């Protein structure tokens, strides 16, 4: 059995420095992520080798799995089995299944904490954040996961802050990537860290993928909370969706809810997680995204169609919520030629 107890690039038999990037094959781990990262690191290793720079470390890629109950995870695949050294990074891949339960995560909990204490950077992709959350290492930190997991993750790990607008959050010792395909961003981030920006950009060019810098909010639609159980607030939400989030006065919204205004505002925020103004803005921006993707309307006309008489105000709100200007969003996502 191979155990990782410390970090730091160590030499191979011929004097080369080695950086080991491990991938944990926990129950439900998505093989596409595992194999994709393995290939990405392999391409980066080949590109770095072509430069013949002795100062550039060699990427060693390993797969780790818990083979028997009561044992510790061990290497089950290794690109450089003769190399000496320990883990620098351990990646918890995405999973398309229901996020790992606390019971299923229990055999990994102490071991992952030991790796982190020994200096290993822990990284998660998509629902891999649930396994990382089970270690307790995320308490008080801000991470990202996919926006579909916000409610489930927050209920299970209330002491962890989520920022699902971000596609990747790198805190050096803990890295989290949000989307299921964000393993590409994570992989490039690690290549940049250990092999430098030139190799990272060349790897991205070979794979025809964007270099790091994207944000999850570019892709995230507005998914309102509707299962909160407050029927008065839900009635107002349904009306806002029917009318497109127009300029409804607070008095009218409270009247539709059958509540006093201050009580309505408090209950609306508790149920939806945002103010009525924020909620309406996200409804309008959601509709604007659809128009920008599938129509040739001018930006000014799109603003008017979703309820903004001032195109400048529309641009400001859209950019703040989406992370791209309306024009940049259209160029990236327009479906028409």
Residue pairs with C-beta under 8 A, 6 or more apart in sequence:
1 71
1 72
1 74
2 74
2 75
3 72
3 74
4 22
4 86
4 87
4 90
4 115
4 118
4 120
5 86
5 114
5 118
6 86
6 118
6 119
7 86
7 87
7 88
7 118
7 119
7 120
7 121
8 85
8 86
8 88
8 119
9 17
9 18
9 19
9 57
9 85
9 88
10 17
10 18
10 83
10 84
10 85
10 86
11 17
11 18
11 84
11 85
12 18
12 58
12 80
12 82
12 83
12 84
12 85
13 82
13 83
13 84
16 54
16 57
16 58
17 57
17 58
18 57
18 58
18 59
18 60
18 80
18 83
18 84
18 85
19 57
19 58
19 59
19 60
19 88
19 89
19 194
20 60
20 61
20 62
20 83
20 85
20 86
20 87
20 88
20 89
21 37
21 41
21 59
21 60
21 61
21 62
21 87
21 88
21 89
21 91
21 190
22 61
22 62
22 63
22 64
22 75
22 87
22 89
22 90
22 91
23 33
23 34
23 37
23 38
23 61
23 62
23 63
23 64
23 90
23 91
23 93
24 63
24 64
24 65
24 73
24 90
24 91
24 92
24 93
24 108
25 34
25 63
25 64
25 65
25 76
25 93
26 66
26 92
26 93
26 95
26 100
26 104
26 105
26 108
26 128
26 131
27 100
27 104
28 95
28 96
28 97
28 98
28 100
29 92
29 93
29 94
29 95
29 128
30 93
30 94
30 95
30 96
30 126
30 180
32 94
33 93
33 94
33 125
33 126
33 180
33 183
34 63
34 93
36 183
36 184
36 187
37 61
37 91
37 93
37 183
37 186
37 187
38 61
38 63
38 79
40 183
40 184
40 187
40 188
40 191
40 203
40 207
41 59
41 61
41 187
41 190
41 191
42 59
42 61
42 79
43 203
43 206
43 207
44 59
44 187
44 191
44 195
44 199
44 200
44 203
45 58
45 59
45 61
45 79
47 199
47 202
47 203
47 206
48 56
48 58
48 59
48 195
48 199
49 58
51 199
56 195
56 196
56 199
57 194
57 195
58 80
58 83
59 79
59 191
59 194
59 195
60 78
60 79
60 80
60 83
60 85
61 78
61 79
62 75
62 77
62 78
62 79
62 87
63 75
63 76
63 77
63 78
64 73
64 74
64 75
64 76
64 90
65 73
65 74
65 76
66 72
66 73
66 74
66 107
66 108
67 74
67 76
69 107
72 111
73 108
73 111
86 118
86 120
87 115
87 120
88 119
88 120
88 121
88 194
89 120
89 121
89 122
89 123
89 190
90 112
90 115
90 120
90 121
90 122
90 123
91 123
91 124
91 125
91 128
91 186
92 122
92 123
92 124
92 125
92 128
92 129
92 131
92 132
93 125
93 126
93 128
93 183
94 125
94 126
94 127
94 128
94 180
94 183
95 126
95 127
95 128
96 180
97 127
99 127
99 130
99 149
99 152
99 153
100 127
100 130
100 131
100 134
102 134
105 130
105 131
105 134
106 134
108 131
108 134
109 134
109 135
109 136
112 122
112 131
112 132
112 135
112 137
113 135
113 136
113 137
115 122
116 122
116 135
116 137
116 173
116 174
121 172
121 173
121 174
121 175
122 132
122 135
122 137
122 173
122 174
122 175
123 174
123 175
123 176
123 177
123 186
123 190
124 131
124 132
124 143
124 145
124 175
124 176
124 177
125 177
125 180
125 182
125 183
125 186
126 145
126 146
126 149
126 177
126 178
126 179
126 180
126 182
127 145
127 146
127 149
129 138
129 143
129 144
129 145
129 149
129 153
129 176
130 145
130 149
130 153
130 156
132 138
132 143
132 174
132 176
133 153
133 156
133 157
133 160
137 174
138 157
138 159
138 160
138 174
139 157
139 159
139 160
140 159
140 160
140 161
141 160
141 161
141 171
141 174
142 160
142 161
142 162
142 163
142 169
143 160
143 161
143 162
143 163
143 169
143 174
143 176
144 162
144 163
144 164
144 165
144 166
144 167
144 168
144 169
144 176
144 177
144 178
144 216
145 153
145 162
145 164
145 176
145 178
146 164
146 178
146 179
146 180
146 216
147 164
147 178
147 216
147 220
147 223
148 223
150 162
150 164
151 225
153 160
153 162
154 160
154 162
163 169
164 178
164 216
164 217
164 220
165 215
165 216
165 217
165 220
165 323
166 178
166 215
166 216
166 217
167 177
167 178
167 179
167 182
167 185
167 214
167 215
167 216
168 175
168 176
168 177
168 178
168 182
168 185
168 186
168 189
168 212
169 175
169 176
170 189
175 186
175 189
177 183
177 185
177 186
178 216
179 216
179 219
182 216
184 207
184 209
185 212
185 214
188 200
188 203
188 204
188 209
188 211
188 212
189 212
191 199
191 200
191 203
192 199
192 200
192 212
200 211
200 212
201 211
204 210
204 211
215 323
217 321
217 322
217 323
218 322
218 323
218 324
218 329
218 332
221 286
221 289
222 282
222 283
222 285
222 286
224 237
224 241
224 272
224 279
224 282
225 271
225 272
225 273
226 234
226 237
228 234
228 270
228 271
228 272
229 271
230 267
230 270
230 271
232 257
232 258
232 259
232 264
232 267
233 257
233 264
233 267
233 268
233 271
233 272
234 271
235 256
235 257
236 253
236 256
236 257
236 264
236 268
237 272
237 279
239 256
240 248
240 279
240 280
240 283
241 283
244 283
244 284
244 287
244 306
244 307
245 279
245 280
245 281
245 282
245 283
245 284
245 287
245 307
246 280
246 307
247 280
247 307
248 280
250 261
250 264
250 265
250 276
251 261
253 264
253 268
253 276
254 260
254 261
254 263
254 264
254 265
257 264
257 267
257 268
259 267
265 275
265 276
268 275
268 276
268 279
269 275
272 279
274 282
281 317
281 321
282 321
284 306
284 307
284 308
284 317
285 306
285 317
285 318
285 321
285 322
287 305
287 306
288 302
288 303
288 305
288 306
288 314
288 318
288 326
289 322
289 329
289 333
291 297
291 302
291 305
291 306
292 302
292 326
292 329
292 330
292 333
292 334
293 330
293 333
293 334
293 335
294 334
294 335
294 336
295 302
295 336
296 336
297 305
299 311
299 314
299 315
299 326
299 327
299 330
300 311
302 314
302 326
303 309
303 310
303 311
303 314
303 315
303 326
304 311
306 314
308 314
308 317
314 326
315 325
315 326
318 325
318 326
318 329
319 325
319 326
322 329
324 332
